[in-house]
Amino acid sequence: MPVESGDPVPAARPVIGDAEIDAAVRVLRSGRVVQGPEVAAFEEEFSALVAGRHCVAVNSGTSALHLALLALGIGPGDEVIVPSFTFAATANAVRLTGAEPVFADIEPGSFCLDPDAAAAAITPRTAAIMPVHLYGHPAAMDRFAALAERHGLALVEDAAQAHAASLHGVPAGALGTVGCFSFYPTKNMHALEGGMVTTADAEAARTLRLLRNQGMEERYANEIVGANLRLTDVAAAVGRVQLGRLGEWTERRRANAAFLDAKITGAVPPPVAAGARHVYHQYTVRVPGRREAMRRHLDERRIGNAVYYPTPVHRLRPFLRDGGPDPRWDLPETERAAAEAVSLPVHPTLTEAELARVADAVNEGGAA
Ligand SMILES: *Cc1c(COP(=O)(O)O)cnc(C)c1O
């Protein structure tokens, strides 16, 4: 058994290399820094990743979700079905429009929204379903699409963690009415901060462009009320460099995950549904009954590890009712995942030696 722990293996290692720095400097020297040619090029290049859909760049993934819902006409009086086992941004975006998030459970075994639970949560007020491709695994979008069609609902993908994921060959961002991506530094690719909305609907794309820039396409010819959620050209230039490496990085993430799948015996590895291409934003295992002991062991071995998300969103303060969880939400699979899940390093810059240390530490922790 190794006694030395070695250097820490970080949970994430965002890349800001010479190419990103050179791109940013080039834009800064050009003087065109706000939503100019770099943003237009970034949108066009990103479109190739989402089966040619229209792409509208914004300043964050949260803005992407918020604007997507606004462009769909969702607001006060509407309900949007979301998972609770996600980052708070998913439900925050719903609340920011004045609509109400309705929390539905995740699938047993998986970490994504359960189509049966979503179906059971539909009411006459439901306007949209917003599954999350959590950890980089596509949600069961074929079933959600059928459900949305049957009930006349919009289908919004929270693809913030799922760049280049796909289901039955259809990429994330092209599986719903609207798709939303994040370019936060720890995501599979970044633009310092940033987001992208994708849609096949040209009219919706135009509305999104208006909403991100004061409601105007032509200067001072304001058509609707909008915000300023523009992406900078500096960010877009960094995003373009990262997009160019996404394919290679995704293969590395998948190879790293395959290595861990083959080696790990001390925890339950992440499930992959039939037809799903998982891009491992996180490599998240389950450790039923003894996650905290496992985490202490990983900490001792200096293996980065994190719990996303320790408190399900429906139990976060803004979503409580009368100081406690809303009695409408009964989400046993969400609670179980929140108690069992721990994410391990899987990012593309890990060395083989680091990966081996991750697997060894998990197996020791599982046997202890
Ligand atoms: C990161 C993330 C977001 C928000 O993206 P930002 O760019 O940080 O605003 C939304 N949903 C999920 C699932 C995320 O992981």
The ligand as an SDF file (V2000), in Angstrom:
LIG
                    3D

 15 15  0  0  0  0  0  0  0  0999 V2000
  -22.7520   25.8030  -14.9780 C   0  0  0  0  0  0  0  0  0  0  0  0
  -24.1940   25.4750  -15.0610 C   0  0  0  0  0  0  0  0  0  0  0  0
  -25.1610   26.4380  -15.3560 C   0  0  0  0  0  0  0  0  0  0  0  0
  -24.8840   27.9120  -15.3900 C   0  0  0  0  0  0  0  0  0  0  0  0
  -23.8590   28.3100  -16.2090 O   0  0  0  0  0  0  0  0  0  0  0  0
  -23.0530   29.6590  -15.8690 P   0  0  0  0  0  0  0  0  0  0  0  0
  -22.2410   29.8850  -17.0890 O   0  0  0  0  0  0  0  0  0  0  0  0
  -22.2400   29.3780  -14.6540 O   0  0  0  0  0  0  0  0  0  0  0  0
  -24.0570   30.7280  -15.6400 O   0  0  0  0  0  0  0  0  0  0  0  0
  -26.4660   26.0180  -15.5150 C   0  0  0  0  0  0  0  0  0  0  0  0
  -26.8130   24.7350  -15.3780 N   0  0  0  0  0  0  0  0  0  0  0  0
  -25.9230   23.7750  -15.0750 C   0  0  0  0  0  0  0  0  0  0  0  0
  -26.3730   22.3570  -14.9610 C   0  0  0  0  0  0  0  0  0  0  0  0
  -24.5810   24.1110  -14.8950 C   0  0  0  0  0  0  0  0  0  0  0  0
  -23.6990   23.1660  -14.5730 O   0  0  0  0  0  0  0  0  0  0  0  0
  1  2  1  0
  2  3  1  0
  2 14  2  0
  3  4  1  0
  3 10  2  0
  4  5  1  0
  5  6  1  0
  6  7  2  0
  6  8  1  0
  6  9  1  0
 10 11  1  0
 11 12  2  0
 12 13  1  0
 12 14  1  0
 14 15  1  0
M  END
$$$$
